Amino acid sequence: MNKKFYVTAAIPYVNAAPHIGHALEFLQVDVVARYKKLQGVEAITLTGSDENALKNVQAAEKAGQEVQKFVDLNAELFLELTKKLNTHFDVFQKGTNPGHFKSSQDLWTKCNDKGDIYKKDYEGLYCVGCEAFYTEEELQDGECGEHPGKKLEKVSESNYFFRLSKYQEQLIDLISRDTLRIYPDFRKNEVLQFLKEPLKDISISRSNERAKNWGVPVPGDESQRMYVWFDALNIYRSGVDDSIWPADLHIIGKGIIRFHTVYWPAFLLSADIPLPKAVFAHGYLTVNGQKMSKTIGNIINPNEVVNKYGVDATRYYLLKEIPPFSDGDFSYSRMDEVYSSDLSNELGNLLSRLTNLGEKYNVEVINDYEIKDIYDPAIVNLMKEYRFNEALEKIWRRIKDMNRAIDEFAPWKNETGREDFLKKKLGELNIIGTMLIPFMPETAEKIVSSTGGKVKKAQPLFPRLI
């Protein structure tokens, strides 16, 4: 492998335990990385923990814990989830890592040397949920669109500002020409629409008093801490060395697209640091048709889903049932249906039938193909655009076709051409197993190992739910 592809998940706040939405994004990054590796590309993956936010301090105080201990405990929950989902991350960069502090201060210094940072008195409306300032015009009925019902803080203090307005035309040009590619196209158009309005310079620091002495100190001013987005976005850089940066792809939720496609590239332009090449913004997960909310009490713990259905069934549901570019719904009733129909009946039954027949009739299969050539052009194009659900649909069409072909040929009673038929179908299933490696790696390995050489009946893939 000589080509590299650096892909990141968003850096979640660690003011609470992870929910099912975090699992979705970790899986999307893992699928991209595993798919790239099948193509002979060295994929590097990163996520981490956004630890310097005011909301983390408030949550620690509410829990009666020291802040560092609180964020360490919650960060560990996110790291454990990545492992439980069988998602591999090369780097898990904590926001309180000393190397991250140094990298963020270096970024600040570069922007300051460019003349893009200045200090002024400021008054504005601050959403702790977003860790962002909003103007009256940006609010919906006086509330933050991402956190309705949460009161905005009116903040008045002296802060450092970044000259965001200076980079407006350059950002429009970079995004319009896809030098910074935004997936899907309608999100790109949303960003360009936002950039049609005059950009306002943004606050990039907080007073120690408001930050409660938590976060990255501003170089040369001990009275200020960096505003969370200036340091949090830099986790993507601070976690890797210069030979890996820039990122080939940031995978994020739609609610933070402005920070990643406007603020972040502007900071990098100011500092003369290469920009990420692409941003993919996914939708949100609802639960039984409702937005996840602590108030409603419908937060889904992904660990509970994995414990009940298994890791690959969880991966399949989130990647197949949740559209990558729009909101999608999770429900246990639908999960039961998908587990029974798609996984147990269609895929599990196919492997069981074919390997049972293969063992019964002493079939030996030699599989000789180039892994990088297994995907048909339609699936390759879908994966280039991160349409994971549609790629899985095409793979499942082949699974359904194979089940139909077995029923029609009936090799258990049709002796003519039986061995050739079984060899062919077992070979096809072996290829399908390899195609499933990015999506369902454990299941894929079981299929591939059961459909090569002298065939033995495979153990059930997805046993009946208890």
C-alpha positions in Angstrom: 0.0 0.0 0.0 1.5 3.3 -1.0 -1.5 5.6 -1.3 -3.0 7.0 1.8 -6.5 8.1 2.7 -7.1 10.0 6.0 -10.7 9.9 7.2 -12.1 11.3 10.5 -15.3 11.1 12.5 -16.5 14.2 14.3 -15.1 14.8 17.7 -18.0 14.3 20.1 -18.6 16.2 23.3 -18.0 14.1 26.4 -20.6 15.7 28.6 -22.7 12.5 28.5 -22.4 8.8 27.4 -22.6 8.0 23.7 -25.9 7.4 21.9 -26.9 5.5 18.8 -26.1 8.5 16.6 -22.5 8.4 17.5 -22.4 4.7 16.6 -23.7 5.5 13.1 -20.9 8.0 12.4 -18.2 5.6 13.8 -19.5 3.0 11.4 -19.6 5.3 8.4 -15.9 6.1 9.0 -15.0 2.4 9.4 -16.8 1.4 6.2 -14.9 4.0 4.2 -11.6 2.9 5.7 -12.2 -0.9 5.2 -13.4 -0.3 1.6 -10.3 1.8 0.9 -8.1 -1.0 2.3 -9.7 -3.5 -0.1 -8.7 -1.3 -2.9 -5.1 -1.3 -1.7 -5.1 2.1 -0.1 -3.7 2.7 3.3 -6.5 4.2 5.3 -5.9 6.2 8.5 -8.8 6.9 10.8 -9.2 9.4 13.7 -11.8 10.4 16.3 -11.5 11.7 19.8 -13.1 13.6 22.5 -14.0 17.3 22.6 -13.1 18.0 26.2 -12.7 21.8 26.4 -16.3 22.8 26.1 -18.2 24.7 28.7 -21.0 22.1 28.6 -18.5 19.5 29.9 -17.6 21.7 32.8 -21.3 22.2 33.6 -22.0 18.5 33.4 -19.1 17.7 35.7 -20.3 20.2 38.2 -23.8 18.7 38.1 -22.3 15.2 38.6 -20.2 16.5 41.5 -16.9 15.4 39.9 -13.6 17.0 39.1 -13.7 18.1 35.4 -10.7 16.2 34.2 -11.8 13.0 35.8 -15.3 13.5 34.4 -14.2 13.9 30.8 -11.7 11.1 31.1 -14.4 8.7 32.2 -16.8 9.7 29.4 -14.1 9.7 26.8 -13.4 6.1 27.7 -17.0 5.2 27.1 -16.7 6.6 23.5 -13.4 4.7 23.0 -15.0 1.5 24.3 -18.0 2.0 21.9 -15.6 2.2 18.9 -14.2 -1.2 19.9 -17.6 -2.8 20.6 -18.8 -1.8 17.1 -15.7 -3.4 15.6 -14.7 0.0 14.2 -11.0 0.5 14.1 -9.6 4.0 14.8 -5.8 4.5 14.5 -6.0 7.6 16.6 -8.3 8.7 19.5 -7.2 12.2 20.3 -8.3 13.7 23.6 -8.9 17.5 23.7 -6.9 17.7 26.9 -3.8 16.0 25.4 -0.8 18.3 25.9 0.2 17.8 22.3 -3.2 19.1 21.2 -2.8 22.2 23.4 0.5 22.9 21.8 -0.8 22.4 18.3 -3.8 24.6 18.9 -1.6 27.4 20.3 0.6 27.1 17.3 -2.4 27.4 15.0 -3.5 30.5 17.0 0.0 32.1 16.7 0.0 31.5 12.9 -3.4 33.2 12.5 -2.3 36.0 14.8 0.9 36.6 12.9 -1.2 36.9 9.7 -3.1 39.8 11.4 -6.3 37.8 11.5 -6.9 37.9 15.3 -8.0 41.0 17.2 -9.6 41.8 20.5 -12.8 43.7 21.1 -15.7 44.1 23.5 -18.6 42.0 22.5 -22.2 41.2 23.4 -24.1 38.3 21.9 -26.4 35.3 22.4 -24.6 32.1 23.2 -25.9 28.6 22.9 -24.1 26.3 25.3 -25.4 23.2 23.4 -23.7 24.3 20.2 -20.9 26.2 21.9 -21.7 29.0 19.4 -22.8 32.6 19.2 -25.9 33.4 17.2 -27.4 36.6 15.9 -31.2 37.3 16.3 -31.6 36.7 12.5 -30.1 33.2 12.8 -32.6 32.1 15.5 -35.9 30.4 15.0 -38.6 32.1 17.1 -35.8 33.3 19.4 -34.3 29.8 19.9 -31.4 27.8 18.5 -32.6 25.5 15.8 -30.4 22.7 17.1 -31.4 23.1 20.7 -35.0 24.4 20.9 -36.3 25.1 24.3 -32.8 25.8 25.8 -32.3 29.4 27.0 -29.6 31.3 25.2 -27.0 33.1 27.4 -26.5 36.8 26.8 -22.8 37.2 27.0 -21.0 40.6 27.3 -17.2 40.6 27.6 -14.0 41.2 25.9 -13.0 38.5 23.5 -10.6 37.7 20.6 -12.1 37.7 17.2 -11.1 36.0 13.9 -11.4 37.9 10.6 -13.7 35.4 9.0 -15.0 38.1 6.6 -11.6 38.3 5.0 -11.9 34.8 3.6 -15.5 34.9 2.2 -14.7 35.1 -1.5 -11.9 32.5 -1.2 -14.2 30.1 0.5 -16.9 30.6 -2.1 -14.4 29.8 -4.8 -13.0 26.7 -3.1 -16.4 25.2 -2.5 -17.8 26.2 -5.8 -15.0 24.4 -7.6 -15.1 21.4 -5.3 -11.5 22.0 -4.1 -13.3 21.6 -0.8 -15.9 19.0 -1.8 -19.1 18.8 0.2 -21.3 15.7 0.1 -24.2 15.6 -0.7 -24.7 18.4 -3.2 -27.7 19.9 -1.5 -25.5 20.5 1.6 -22.9 22.2 -0.6 -25.7 24.5 -1.9 -26.8 25.3 1.6 -23.2 26.4 2.5 -22.9 28.5 -0.6 -26.3 30.1 0.1 -25.0 31.0 3.6 -21.8 32.4 2.1 -24.0 34.8 -0.1 -24.6 36.9 3.0 -21.8 39.0 4.4 -19.7 37.0 6.8 -19.2 38.4 10.3 -16.0 38.0 12.2 -16.4 35.4 14.9 -15.3 35.2 18.6 -12.6 32.6 19.2 -12.0 33.0 22.9 -13.7 33.2 26.2 -12.7 34.9 29.4 -11.2 32.6 32.1 -14.2 33.5 34.3 -16.8 32.3 31.7 -14.6 29.3 30.7 -14.2 28.5 34.4 -10.4 28.3 33.8 -11.0 25.3 31.5 -9.6 24.9 28.0 -6.6 25.8 25.9 -4.9 29.1 27.2 -4.6 31.9 24.6 -1.0 32.5 23.8 0.2 35.7 25.4 -3.0 36.4 27.3 -3.5 34.4 30.5 -7.0 35.9 31.0 -8.5 34.1 28.0 -9.2 30.5 26.9 -9.7 29.4 23.3 -13.3 29.2 22.2 -14.1 25.5 21.8 -14.4 25.4 18.0 -11.0 26.9 17.4 -9.4 24.1 19.4 -11.8 21.2 18.8 -11.5 21.4 15.0 -7.8 21.3 15.3 -8.0 17.8 16.9 -8.1 16.5 13.3 -4.6 17.9 12.8 -3.1 17.6 16.3 -3.7 13.8 16.3 -1.6 13.1 13.2 1.7 14.2 11.8 2.3 16.4 8.8 2.8 13.4 6.5 -0.8 12.4 7.0 -2.5 15.8 6.9 -4.6 17.1 5.1 -7.7 14.9 5.8 -9.2 13.4 2.7 -12.6 13.3 4.3 -14.3 14.6 7.4 -17.5 12.7 8.3 -19.8 14.9 10.4 -23.4 15.5 11.3 -25.4 18.1 9.4 -25.7 20.4 12.4 -22.0 21.2 12.5 -21.5 21.7 8.7 -20.9 25.4 9.0 -18.0 25.0 11.5 -16.4 22.4 9.2 -16.9 24.1 5.8 -16.6 27.8 6.7 -14.8 28.3 10.0 -12.3 25.5 9.8 -11.0 26.1 6.3 -10.8 29.8 7.1 -8.6 29.2 10.1 -6.4 26.9 7.9 -6.2 29.4 5.1 -5.1 32.1 7.5 -2.4 29.8 8.9 -1.2 28.6 5.5 -2.1 25.0 6.3 -3.5 22.7 3.6 -7.3 22.3 3.7 -9.2 19.0 4.0 -10.3 17.7 0.7 -13.9 16.8 1.4 -16.7 16.9 4.0 -19.5 14.4 4.2 -22.5 15.6 6.3 -25.0 12.9 7.3 -28.5 13.3 8.8 -29.8 12.6 12.2 -31.2 9.5 13.8 -34.8 9.6 15.1 -36.3 7.0 17.5 -39.7 5.8 16.6 -40.2 8.9 14.5 -39.1 11.3 17.3 -35.9 13.3 17.8 -33.8 11.8 20.5 -34.2 13.7 23.7 -33.4 13.2 27.4 -36.6 15.0 28.2 -38.7 12.4 26.2 -36.5 9.6 27.5 -35.9 8.0 24.1 -32.1 8.0 24.0 -30.9 4.7 22.6 -27.8 3.2 24.2 -25.9 1.5 21.3 -24.3 -1.0 23.7 -27.7 -2.4 24.5 -28.5 -2.8 20.8 -25.2 -4.7 20.2 -25.8 -6.8 23.3 -29.3 -7.9 22.0 -28.7 -8.3 18.2 -24.9 -8.6 17.9 -22.4 -6.3 16.4 -22.9 -7.1 12.7 -26.7 -6.9 12.8 -26.3 -3.5 14.4 -23.9 -2.4 11.8 -26.2 -3.7 9.0 -29.3 -1.9 10.3 -27.5 1.5 10.8 -25.8 1.3 7.4 -28.7 -0.1 5.4 -31.8 1.4 7.1 -30.4 4.9 7.8 -30.0 7.0 4.6 -26.5 8.6 4.7 -27.7 12.0 3.5 -31.1 12.4 5.3 -32.6 11.6 8.7 -33.4 8.0 9.4 -35.3 6.2 12.1 -34.4 3.5 14.6 -37.0 1.3 16.2 -36.7 -2.0 17.9 -39.7 -3.3 16.0 -38.0 -2.5 12.7 -34.7 -3.9 13.9 -36.5 -7.2 14.7 -37.9 -7.3 11.2 -34.6 -6.6 9.5 -32.8 -9.2 11.7 -35.4 -11.8 10.8 -35.9 -11.1 7.1 -32.6 -9.8 5.7 -30.1 -11.4 8.0 -31.5 -14.6 9.4 -33.7 -15.8 6.5 -32.0 -14.4 3.4 -28.3 -14.3 4.2 -28.1 -16.8 7.1 -30.3 -19.3 5.3 -28.3 -18.9 2.1 -25.0 -19.8 3.7 -26.6 -22.7 5.7 -28.3 -24.2 2.6 -25.3 -24.0 0.3 -22.7 -25.2 2.8 -25.0 -28.0 3.9 -25.3 -29.2 0.3 -21.6 -28.6 -0.4 -20.7 -30.9 2.5 -23.3 -33.5 1.6 -22.1 -33.8 -2.0 -18.3 -33.4 -1.2 -17.9 -30.2 -3.1 -14.5 -28.5 -3.2 -14.3 -24.8 -4.2 -11.3 -22.9 -5.5 -11.8 -19.2 -5.4 -9.3 -17.2 -7.5 -10.2 -13.5 -7.9 -8.7 -10.1 -7.3 -10.3 -8.5 -4.3 -10.0 -5.0 -5.8 -12.1 -6.2 -8.8 -15.1 -7.7 -7.0 -17.4 -4.7 -6.9 -19.3 -3.9 -10.1 -19.1 -0.3 -11.4 -22.5 0.6 -10.0 -21.4 -0.3 -6.4 -18.0 1.4 -6.9 -19.8 4.6 -7.9 -22.1 4.4 -4.9 -19.2 4.0 -2.6 -17.4 7.0 -4.1 -20.5 9.0 -3.1 -20.8 7.3 0.3 -24.2 5.9 -0.5 -23.7 2.9 1.8 -27.4 1.9 2.0 -27.7 1.7 -1.8 -24.5 -0.3 -2.1 -25.9 -2.8 0.5 -29.2 -2.9 -1.4 -27.4 -4.0 -4.6 -25.4 -6.7 -2.7 -28.7 -7.9 -1.1 -30.3 -8.2 -4.6 -27.6 -10.7 -5.4 -28.3 -12.6 -2.2 -32.1 -12.8 -3.1 -31.3 -13.9 -6.6 -29.1 -16.7 -5.3 -31.8 -17.9 -3.0 -34.2 -17.9 -5.9 -31.8 -19.8 -8.2 -31.3 -22.5 -5.6 -35.1 -23.0 -5.2 -35.5 -23.2 -9.0 -32.6 -25.6 -9.6 -33.3 -27.7 -6.5 -29.8 -29.4 -6.2 -31.1 -31.7 -3.5 -33.1 -33.6 -6.2 -31.5 -32.5 -9.5 -28.4 -34.6 -10.1 -27.6 -33.2 -13.5 -25.0 -30.4 -13.2 -25.4 -30.4 -9.4 -21.7 -30.2 -8.6 -21.0 -27.4 -11.1 -24.1 -25.5 -9.9 -23.0 -25.7 -6.2 -19.4 -24.8 -7.1 -20.6 -21.8 -9.0 -23.0 -20.6 -6.2 -20.5 -21.2 -3.4 -18.0 -19.2 -5.4 -20.5 -16.4 -5.8 -21.3 -16.4 -2.1 -17.6 -16.3 -1.4 -17.4 -13.1 -3.4 -20.5 -11.7 -1.7 -18.7 -12.4 1.7 -15.7 -10.4 0.5 -18.0 -7.6 -0.6 -19.5 -7.4 2.9 -16.1 -7.0 4.6 -16.5 -3.1 4.9 -20.0 -3.4 6.3 -20.1 -6.6 8.4 -16.5 -7.8 8.9 -17.2 -10.7 11.3 -20.0 -12.1 9.1 -17.9 -11.6 6.0 -15.0 -13.6 7.5 -17.4 -16.5 8.4 -18.8 -16.6 4.9 -15.5 -16.5 3.1 -13.9 -19.2 5.4 -17.0 -21.5 4.8 -17.1 -21.2 1.1 -13.6 -22.1 0.0 -11.7 -25.4 -0.1 -13.5 -28.6 1.0 -16.9 -27.2 2.0 -18.2 -27.9 5.6 -21.6 -26.9 6.9 -21.4 -23.5 8.4 -22.7 -22.5 11.9 -25.9 -20.4 11.8 -25.0 -16.7 11.2 -27.9 -15.1 12.9 -29.6 -17.4 15.4 -33.2 -16.8 16.4 -33.6 -13.9 18.9 -34.5 -14.9 22.4 
